[in-house]
Amino acid sequence: AVLLVVSAAILARRTKVDPAQRAWRRFCARMAGLGLPRQPWEGPADYAARIAGERPALAAVAAEAAAAYAAARYGDAANDTTELQRLRAATRK
């Protein structure tokens, strides 16, 4: 019984990943698959700049994804699904 209570408490306090963060992680995973893993200290803009420097063909997609993520996660459009859709579109590209 104690184990059930403790398990329920742990599951209830588990943090959920918001959709923008989930889409950004998917983008980063795809870039890592291309040999461009994101470093832990890199923010979205820095990561996009590094991608542009190493793979100029991916510069526009990386810039679009980074801008959409920053706007969806941190900007005034945090609740706007348009930025999230832009991020998902950039990830598919």
C-alpha positions, -999 to 999 in steps of 0.1 A, spaced: 0 0 0 28 24 8 45 16 -25 13 24 -43 10 58 -25 46 67 -32 43 56 -68 12 77 -73 29 107 -58 59 104 -80 38 100 -111 16 129 -102 46 152 -98 62 142 -130 68 172 -152 53 171 -187 72 182 -217 53 209 -236 47 205 -273 73 231 -283 100 214 -263 90 180 -277 92 194 -313 125 210 -306 139 178 -293 127 160 -324 145 186 -346 177 182 -325 175 145 -329 172 147 -366 201 171 -368 221 147 -346 213 119 -371 230 141 -397 261 144 -376 252 177 -360 243 170 -323 233 199 -301 258 206 -273 243 210 -238 253 247 -236 239 257 -270 208 277 -271 185 276 -302 202 306 -319 237 293 -313 228 258 -325 213 272 -357 244 293 -363 267 263 -358 245 242 -382 247 270 -407 285 272 -404 289 234 -408 262 227 -433 252 258 -452 224 239 -471 206 235 -437 210 271 -426 175 283 -436 158 253 -420 178 256 -388 172 293 -385 135 288 -390 133 260 -364 153 280 -339 132 311 -343 99 292 -341 111 273 -310 122 305 -293 89 323 -301 68 293 -291 86 286 -259 98 320 -247 81 347 -267 48 365 -266 34 338 -288 39 311 -261 3 301 -265 1 306 -302 0 274 -322 13 291 -353 49 291 -340 46 254 -330 33 246 -365 63 265 -380 87 245 -358 71 212 -367 72 221 -404 110 229 -401 115 196 -384 98 178 -413 120 196 -438 
